[in-house]
Amino acid sequence: MTLRDDLRSRPWLIAWILLVLPLAWWTVQLVAGGWVPHGDTAVAAVRVHDVFGSHTPLLGMPSTSGLAVEGVHAHHPGPLQFQLLAPLYALTGHAPWALVVGSFVLIATLLALALAAANAAGGRRGAIAVAVAQAVALPVVGAGLVTPWNPWVAMVAFTAAVASGWAILVGRGRWWPVFIVTLSLAAQSHLAVAPVAVVLGVVALVASVVLWRAGLLQMSRGTVILTAVLGLVCWVAPLADVATRRPHNLELLLRVAGAGDGAPVLSVVVLAGAGALLWWLHRHGGGVASGRPSVVVPWVAIVTAVLLLSATRAGGGRAGYIAIGLPAVLILLTWPVVGWWSRSRHARAAAGVLVAVVALGLLLVPRPFERLIGADADRAAVVVERARQVARGIDGPVVIRSTGSTAWADIAPAVYAALVAGGREVYFEPRVDGQREDDFRHPRHLDAPHRTLLVDSYADRPQPAPEGAVVERVELPERPEAPAPGGDRYVDLVLTPAG
């Protein structure tokens, strides 16, 4: 069989190549451009660094739950993303490029699993439906997809979980291990998809029992054991948090879930609409346990309903985070459209037009996330390089503090992530209050003599430096299309005497 024949027999592989090509290009661009972790990705870099240390993370990134419920600073549910990125990061001596390459490999793997599962469930039509739904994210997000920011891995992992769950519902029980891992990764990476992940897990389990009793589920004992083992491995860290901490993160998450501002009427409408659709599909032989490829409709209808219901319960402007589930929800649209396309006499021409439209979108559609990432990384990189030079003269611990909008939001985390990666003993005040995974690095735990490195960003007028301090002044690169927070143009690195 030639390569061309092999590709024709695996349409999902062609779709995967087309989706991965822009991801590979963005990875090369970021690595060649000297990308450094900054802001949230710097926070993630510290946690990835700590996976093999004595304070291995038990939870995910800090969440913005404190904006919705005062005093409740919960984390996203788990550290699985950190654990998957940690081996390459450690092997490269904690090089920043390893986080980008590792994220690329992770996203590319999740896309392959999503497309292969959709192909197993719905054939070529299923693979193309999932590919088109996922392709929507490419022009919108851009290069951000290959940075270690938790919303993006949650988005792609969630699509892979929905696709592998679909494969289970048509009788392909061997997809259960993939389903449990991708669903766990999505749920642990971001709170927005955690509620729907729980619902999908329960629905898939119940439907599997029904299908198995009807003789419609192909699943060996080995697959059952492997699924159980992988599920335990994925969740052992969050379970350890529940067993060892008070208050544990699950308790905080439940408090957040119970305190949403809510919209009762809208919630009832969402539930009633979803219930009516599921009942109608069941009456016409298209229920969740029908074993047919068209089961994707009630399956994704459940996804949509739970996401919308979660949005009605969100507070503090957090409802927009349900956009993380958008590619999975779009399958409701792409499934019938691809069905119509496959029956058309002009299917090949339509496919060419679609590929051309996506390509033009990648070239022409403005990508604000990408511009912001590039600008923030450029500003952080020049400061990080100077901070490394300043730190060479420091013996013993160093405390990183910040003043100014840009320093607080992006550059100070970039500095402490770089120094942590370089093996320095670093202490810092995180950007959120409450119980944190990195609390052991808070300056209040430091009694030994130390130096303080102040990262001070400002627009036009510097603050006077303490007597005896060493000051390194950095002019930030100008990016008019993505200006620094607060209009900051300069950063002073102020190294105070030992204290």
C-alpha positions as CSV (number, residue, x, y, z in Angstrom):
1,M,0.0,0.0,0.0
2,T,1.4,3.4,-1.0
3,L,1.4,6.4,1.3
4,R,-1.4,7.9,-0.8
5,D,-3.5,4.8,-0.4
6,D,-2.7,4.8,3.3
7,L,-3.9,8.4,3.8
8,R,-7.0,7.7,1.8
9,S,-7.9,4.8,4.1
10,R,-7.4,7.0,7.1
11,P,-9.1,10.4,6.5
12,W,-8.7,11.3,10.1
13,L,-4.9,11.3,9.6
14,I,-5.1,13.8,6.7
15,A,-7.3,16.0,9.0
16,W,-4.8,15.7,11.8
17,I,-1.9,16.7,9.5
18,L,-3.8,19.8,8.3
19,L,-4.6,20.8,11.9
20,V,-1.1,20.2,13.2
21,L,0.8,22.1,10.5
22,P,-0.1,25.6,11.9
23,L,0.6,24.3,15.4
24,A,4.1,23.2,14.3
25,W,4.7,26.6,12.6
26,W,3.7,28.5,15.7
27,T,5.9,26.3,17.9
28,V,8.9,27.1,15.7
29,Q,8.1,30.8,15.8
30,L,7.8,30.9,19.5
31,V,11.0,28.9,20.2
32,A,13.0,30.9,17.6
33,G,11.7,34.1,19.0
34,G,13.0,33.4,22.5
35,W,9.6,32.9,24.2
36,V,9.8,32.9,28.0
37,P,7.1,32.0,30.5
38,H,5.3,35.1,31.8
39,G,2.1,35.8,33.7
40,D,0.0,32.7,34.1
41,T,2.4,30.6,32.0
42,A,5.2,31.6,34.4
43,V,3.0,30.4,37.3
44,A,2.5,27.1,35.4
45,A,6.2,26.8,34.7
46,V,7.0,26.9,38.4
47,R,4.5,24.1,39.0
48,V,5.8,22.0,36.2
49,H,9.3,22.5,37.7
50,D,8.0,21.3,41.1
51,V,6.5,18.0,39.9
52,F,9.7,16.1,40.6
53,G,10.5,18.0,43.8
54,S,9.6,17.7,47.4
55,H,6.5,19.9,47.0
56,T,4.9,18.3,43.9
57,P,1.7,20.0,43.0
58,L,-1.5,18.3,44.1
59,L,-3.8,20.8,42.3
60,G,-4.0,22.8,39.1
61,M,-3.6,26.5,38.5
62,P,-5.0,29.1,41.0
63,S,-8.5,30.0,39.8
64,T,-10.4,33.3,39.8
65,S,-13.0,31.9,42.2
66,G,-12.2,34.6,44.7
67,L,-13.8,37.1,42.4
68,A,-17.1,35.2,42.6
69,V,-17.0,34.2,46.3
70,E,-15.0,36.5,48.5
71,G,-12.3,34.7,50.4
72,V,-12.7,31.4,48.6
73,H,-9.5,30.9,46.5
74,A,-9.9,27.5,44.9
75,H,-7.5,25.9,42.4
76,H,-8.5,24.2,39.2
77,P,-9.0,20.6,40.1
78,G,-5.7,18.8,39.3
79,P,-2.1,18.9,38.2
80,L,-2.3,16.4,35.3
81,Q,-1.2,19.0,32.7
82,F,1.9,19.8,34.8
83,Q,2.7,16.1,35.2
84,L,2.6,15.6,31.4
85,L,4.8,18.5,30.7
86,A,7.3,17.8,33.5
87,P,9.5,15.1,31.9
88,L,10.7,17.1,28.9
89,Y,11.1,20.3,31.0
90,A,13.3,18.4,33.5
91,L,15.3,16.6,30.9
92,T,16.2,19.9,29.2
93,G,17.4,21.5,32.4
94,H,14.1,23.5,32.6
95,A,14.6,25.3,29.3
96,P,11.6,27.6,28.4
97,W,11.4,26.1,24.9
98,A,10.6,22.7,26.4
99,L,7.3,24.0,27.7
100,V,6.3,25.1,24.2
101,V,7.5,21.9,22.5
102,G,5.9,19.8,25.3
103,S,2.6,21.7,24.9
104,F,2.7,21.2,21.1
105,V,3.2,17.4,21.5
106,L,0.4,17.3,24.1
107,I,-2.1,19.3,21.9
108,A,-1.1,17.3,18.8
109,T,-1.6,14.0,20.6
110,L,-5.0,15.1,21.9
111,L,-6.1,16.1,18.4
112,A,-5.0,12.7,17.0
113,L,-7.0,10.9,19.7
114,A,-10.1,13.1,19.0
115,L,-10.0,12.5,15.3
116,A,-9.2,8.7,15.6
117,A,-12.1,8.3,18.1
118,A,-14.5,10.2,15.9
119,N,-13.4,8.1,13.0
120,A,-14.1,4.9,15.0
121,A,-17.5,6.2,16.0
122,G,-18.7,7.9,12.8
123,G,-16.3,6.9,10.1
124,R,-15.1,9.6,7.7
125,R,-18.1,11.8,8.5
126,G,-17.3,11.7,12.2
127,A,-13.6,12.5,11.7
128,I,-14.4,15.5,9.4
129,A,-17.1,16.8,11.8
130,V,-14.7,16.9,14.7
131,A,-11.9,18.3,12.6
132,V,-14.0,21.2,11.3
133,A,-15.3,21.9,14.8
134,Q,-11.7,22.0,16.2
135,A,-10.4,24.0,13.3
136,V,-12.5,27.0,14.4
137,A,-10.2,27.5,17.3
138,L,-7.1,27.8,15.2
139,P,-7.7,31.3,13.7
140,V,-9.1,32.6,16.9
141,V,-6.5,31.5,19.4
142,G,-3.4,31.2,17.2
143,A,0.0,30.5,18.8
144,G,-1.5,30.5,22.3
145,L,-2.5,26.9,21.7
146,V,1.1,25.8,22.1
147,T,1.8,27.7,25.3
148,P,1.3,26.0,28.7
149,W,-1.9,28.0,29.5
150,N,-4.5,25.7,31.1
151,P,-7.7,26.9,29.2
152,W,-6.2,25.8,25.8
153,V,-5.3,22.3,26.9
154,A,-8.7,22.0,28.6
155,M,-10.4,22.9,25.4
156,V,-8.6,20.3,23.2
157,A,-8.7,17.6,25.9
158,F,-12.5,18.2,26.2
159,T,-13.0,17.7,22.5
160,A,-11.0,14.5,22.7
161,A,-13.0,13.3,25.6
162,V,-16.3,14.0,23.8
163,A,-15.1,12.1,20.7
164,S,-13.8,9.1,22.7
165,G,-17.0,9.0,24.7
166,W,-18.9,8.9,21.4
167,A,-16.8,5.9,20.3
168,I,-17.8,4.2,23.5
169,L,-21.5,4.9,22.9
170,V,-21.4,3.1,19.5
171,G,-19.9,0.0,21.2
172,R,-16.1,0.6,21.0
173,G,-15.4,-0.1,24.6
174,R,-11.6,-0.1,24.0
175,W,-11.8,3.7,24.0
176,W,-12.6,3.8,27.7
177,P,-8.9,4.3,28.7
178,V,-8.6,7.3,26.3
179,F,-11.9,8.7,27.6
180,I,-10.9,8.5,31.2
181,V,-7.6,10.2,30.6
182,T,-8.8,13.0,28.3
183,L,-11.8,13.7,30.5
184,S,-9.6,13.8,33.6
185,L,-7.2,16.2,31.8
186,A,-10.0,18.5,30.7
187,A,-11.7,18.5,34.1
188,Q,-8.4,19.1,36.0
189,S,-7.2,21.9,33.8
190,H,-10.2,24.2,34.1
191,L,-13.2,24.6,36.3
192,A,-15.4,25.6,33.3
193,V,-15.5,22.0,32.0
194,A,-15.3,20.2,35.4
195,P,-19.1,20.0,35.9
196,V,-19.8,18.7,32.4
197,A,-16.9,16.2,32.7
198,V,-18.6,14.7,35.8
199,V,-21.9,14.4,34.0
200,L,-20.4,12.9,30.9
201,G,-18.5,10.3,33.0
202,V,-21.7,9.2,34.7
203,V,-23.6,9.1,31.4
204,A,-20.9,7.1,29.7
205,L,-20.7,4.6,32.6
206,V,-24.5,4.1,32.7
207,A,-24.8,3.8,28.9
208,S,-21.9,1.3,28.8
209,V,-23.7,-1.0,31.3
210,V,-26.8,-0.8,29.1
211,L,-24.9,-1.5,25.9
212,W,-23.0,-4.3,27.6
213,R,-26.1,-6.0,28.8
214,A,-27.6,-5.7,25.3
215,G,-24.4,-7.3,23.8
216,L,-23.5,-4.1,21.9
217,L,-20.3,-3.1,23.8
218,Q,-16.9,-4.6,22.9
219,M,-14.9,-4.4,26.1
220,S,-12.4,-6.8,27.5
221,R,-11.5,-7.4,31.2
222,G,-8.0,-5.9,30.4
223,T,-9.6,-2.7,29.2
224,V,-11.7,-2.5,32.4
225,I,-8.6,-2.9,34.6
226,L,-6.5,-0.5,32.5
227,T,-9.3,2.1,32.7
228,A,-9.5,1.8,36.5
229,V,-5.7,2.0,36.9
230,L,-5.5,5.1,34.7
231,G,-8.4,6.8,36.4
232,L,-6.6,6.3,39.8
233,V,-3.3,7.5,38.5
234,C,-5.0,10.6,37.0
235,W,-6.7,11.5,40.3
236,V,-4.3,10.4,43.0
237,A,-2.9,13.9,43.5
238,P,-6.3,15.6,44.0
239,L,-7.3,12.8,46.3
240,A,-4.2,13.3,48.3
241,D,-5.2,17.0,48.7
242,V,-8.6,15.9,50.0
243,A,-7.0,13.5,52.5
244,T,-4.2,15.9,53.8
245,R,-5.5,19.5,53.7
246,R,-8.1,21.5,55.5
247,P,-10.0,23.1,53.9
248,H,-9.3,20.9,50.9
249,N,-9.8,22.1,47.3
250,L,-12.9,20.1,46.7
251,E,-14.6,21.7,49.7
252,L,-13.7,25.1,48.2
253,L,-15.0,24.2,44.8
254,L,-18.3,23.1,46.3
255,R,-18.6,26.4,48.1
256,V,-18.0,28.2,44.8
257,A,-20.6,26.0,43.0
258,G,-23.2,26.7,45.6
259,A,-22.7,30.4,45.6
260,G,-23.2,31.3,41.9
261,D,-25.5,34.2,41.3
262,G,-27.6,32.1,39.0
263,A,-30.5,32.7,36.7
264,P,-33.3,30.3,37.8
265,V,-35.6,30.9,34.8
266,L,-32.9,30.5,32.3
267,S,-31.7,27.3,34.0
268,V,-35.2,25.8,33.9
269,V,-35.4,26.7,30.2
270,V,-32.0,25.1,29.4
271,L,-33.0,21.9,31.3
272,A,-36.4,21.7,29.7
273,G,-35.1,22.2,26.2
274,A,-32.4,19.6,26.7
275,G,-34.8,17.1,28.3
276,A,-37.3,17.5,25.5
277,L,-34.7,16.9,22.8
278,L,-33.3,13.8,24.6
279,W,-36.8,12.4,25.0
280,W,-37.7,13.0,21.4
281,L,-34.4,11.3,20.2
282,H,-35.0,8.4,22.5
283,R,-38.6,7.9,21.2
284,H,-37.1,7.8,17.6
285,G,-34.4,5.3,18.4
286,G,-31.6,7.8,18.8
287,G,-31.0,7.8,22.5
288,V,-27.6,7.8,24.3
289,A,-27.5,4.0,24.4
290,S,-28.7,3.4,20.8
291,G,-25.3,2.2,19.7
292,R,-25.6,4.2,16.4
293,P,-23.2,6.9,15.1
294,S,-26.1,9.4,15.4
295,V,-25.8,9.1,19.1
296,V,-23.4,12.0,18.8
297,V,-26.5,14.3,18.7
298,P,-27.9,13.5,22.2
299,W,-24.4,13.1,23.5
300,V,-23.3,16.6,22.5
301,A,-26.8,18.0,23.4
302,I,-26.0,16.9,27.0
303,V,-22.6,18.7,26.7
304,T,-24.3,21.9,25.5
305,A,-27.0,21.8,28.2
306,V,-24.6,21.3,31.1
307,L,-22.3,24.0,29.8
308,L,-25.1,26.5,29.5
309,L,-26.5,25.5,32.9
310,S,-23.0,26.2,34.3
311,A,-22.9,29.6,32.7
312,T,-26.2,30.5,34.4
313,R,-24.6,29.7,37.7
314,A,-21.3,31.5,37.1
315,G,-20.5,34.8,38.8
316,G,-17.9,37.5,38.6
317,G,-17.9,37.6,34.8
318,R,-16.7,34.0,34.5
319,A,-19.5,32.8,32.3
320,G,-17.4,33.4,29.2
321,Y,-15.2,30.6,30.2
322,I,-17.7,28.1,28.8
323,A,-16.2,29.0,25.4
324,I,-13.6,26.4,26.2
325,G,-16.2,23.8,25.4
326,L,-17.2,25.5,22.1
327,P,-15.3,23.0,19.7
328,A,-17.2,20.1,21.2
329,V,-20.5,21.9,21.1
330,L,-20.0,22.8,17.4
331,I,-20.2,19.1,16.5
332,L,-24.0,19.6,16.8
333,L,-23.6,21.8,13.7
334,T,-20.8,20.1,11.8
335,W,-22.3,16.6,12.0
336,P,-25.4,17.3,9.9
337,V,-23.4,19.7,7.6
338,V,-20.8,17.1,6.9
339,G,-23.5,14.5,6.3
340,W,-25.1,16.8,3.6
341,W,-21.6,17.5,2.2
342,S,-20.8,13.8,1.8
343,R,-23.9,13.2,-0.2
344,S,-23.3,16.2,-2.5
345,R,-21.9,15.8,-6.0
346,H,-19.5,18.6,-5.3
347,A,-18.0,17.1,-2.1
348,R,-14.4,17.3,-3.3
349,A,-14.8,21.0,-4.4
350,A,-16.5,21.8,-1.1
351,A,-13.6,20.2,0.9
352,G,-11.1,22.3,-1.1
353,V,-13.1,25.5,-0.4
354,L,-13.2,24.6,3.4
355,V,-9.4,24.1,3.6
356,A,-8.9,27.3,1.7
357,V,-11.2,29.2,4.0
358,V,-9.4,28.0,7.1
359,A,-6.0,28.7,5.5
360,L,-7.1,32.3,4.6
361,G,-8.5,32.6,8.1
362,L,-5.1,31.7,9.6
363,L,-3.4,34.3,7.3
364,L,-5.9,37.2,7.5
365,V,-8.1,37.0,10.7
366,P,-6.7,39.1,13.5
367,R,-5.7,37.0,16.5
368,P,-5.7,39.3,19.6
369,F,-4.6,36.4,21.9
370,E,-1.5,35.8,19.7
371,R,-0.6,39.5,19.6
372,L,-0.9,39.8,23.3
373,I,1.2,36.7,23.9
374,G,3.9,38.0,21.6
375,A,4.0,41.4,23.2
376,D,4.0,40.1,26.7
377,A,6.8,37.6,25.9
378,D,8.9,40.2,24.2
379,R,8.6,42.5,27.2
380,A,9.3,39.8,29.7
381,A,12.3,38.4,27.8
382,V,14.4,41.5,28.0
383,V,13.8,41.9,31.7
384,V,14.4,38.2,32.5
385,E,17.8,38.4,30.8
386,R,18.8,41.4,32.9
387,A,17.4,39.8,36.0
388,R,19.6,36.7,35.4
389,Q,22.6,39.0,35.2
390,V,21.7,40.8,38.4
391,A,21.1,37.4,40.2
392,R,24.6,36.2,39.4
393,G,25.8,38.5,42.2
394,I,23.4,37.1,44.8
395,D,24.5,34.5,47.3
396,G,21.7,32.7,49.2
397,P,17.9,33.3,49.0
398,V,16.3,36.0,47.0
399,V,12.8,37.5,47.5
400,I,11.0,38.8,44.4
401,R,8.5,41.7,44.9
402,S,6.7,43.8,42.4
403,T,5.1,47.2,41.9
404,G,3.4,48.5,38.8
405,S,0.7,46.9,36.6
406,T,3.0,45.2,34.1
407,A,5.4,43.9,36.8
408,W,2.5,42.4,38.8
409,A,0.7,40.9,35.8
410,D,3.5,39.5,33.7
411,I,7.1,40.4,34.3
412,A,7.6,39.5,38.0
413,P,6.3,36.0,37.5
414,A,8.6,35.7,34.5
415,V,11.5,36.7,36.7
416,Y,10.8,34.3,39.5
417,A,10.0,31.4,37.1
418,A,13.4,32.0,35.4
419,L,15.3,32.1,38.7
420,V,13.5,29.0,40.0
421,A,14.3,27.2,36.7
422,G,18.0,28.2,37.2
423,G,18.1,26.5,40.6
424,R,18.0,29.6,42.8
425,E,16.2,29.6,46.2
426,V,13.4,32.0,45.4
427,Y,10.6,33.4,47.5
428,F,7.7,35.5,46.2
429,E,4.2,36.8,46.9
430,P,1.8,35.2,44.5
431,R,-1.0,37.2,42.7
432,V,-3.8,35.5,44.6
433,D,-4.6,35.2,48.3
434,G,-5.6,32.1,50.3
435,Q,-4.2,28.6,50.4
436,R,-1.8,28.0,47.5
437,E,0.3,25.3,46.1
438,D,3.4,27.5,46.2
439,D,2.8,28.8,49.8
440,F,6.1,27.3,50.9
441,R,7.8,30.0,48.8
442,H,6.1,32.9,50.5
443,P,8.6,35.3,52.1
444,R,7.0,34.9,55.5
445,H,8.7,31.4,55.6
446,L,12.2,32.9,55.1
447,D,14.2,33.7,58.3
448,A,17.7,33.6,56.8
449,P,19.6,36.6,55.5
450,H,18.5,37.4,52.0
451,R,18.4,39.9,49.2
452,T,15.2,41.4,47.7
453,L,14.8,42.0,44.0
454,L,12.1,44.5,43.3
455,V,10.5,44.5,39.8
456,D,9.1,48.0,39.4
457,S,7.2,48.9,36.2
458,Y,6.1,52.4,35.4
459,A,5.1,54.7,32.6
460,D,7.4,57.7,32.9
461,R,8.6,58.4,36.5
462,P,10.7,55.9,38.5
463,Q,10.4,55.5,42.3
464,P,13.4,56.5,44.3
465,A,15.6,53.5,45.1
466,P,16.5,52.6,48.7
467,E,19.9,53.7,49.8
468,G,22.6,51.2,48.8
469,A,20.4,49.5,46.2
470,V,21.6,48.4,42.8
471,V,19.3,49.5,40.0
472,E,19.1,48.1,36.5
473,R,16.8,50.1,34.2
474,V,15.1,48.3,31.2
475,E,13.2,50.1,28.5
476,L,10.4,47.8,27.4
477,P,9.9,47.1,23.6
478,E,7.1,49.1,22.2
479,R,4.2,47.1,20.8
480,P,1.4,49.6,19.8
481,E,-1.0,46.8,18.8
482,A,-0.7,45.3,22.3
483,P,0.5,48.0,24.9
484,A,1.6,47.1,28.3
485,P,-0.9,47.3,31.2
486,G,-1.1,50.8,32.6
487,G,0.9,52.1,29.7
488,D,4.2,51.0,31.4
489,R,7.3,51.8,29.4
490,Y,10.1,51.0,31.8
491,V,11.1,48.4,34.4
492,D,13.6,48.9,37.2
493,L,15.2,45.9,38.8
494,V,16.1,47.1,42.3
495,L,18.4,44.8,44.3
496,T,18.3,45.9,47.9
497,P,21.1,45.1,50.4
498,A,21.1,41.9,52.4
499,G,18.5,41.9,55.2
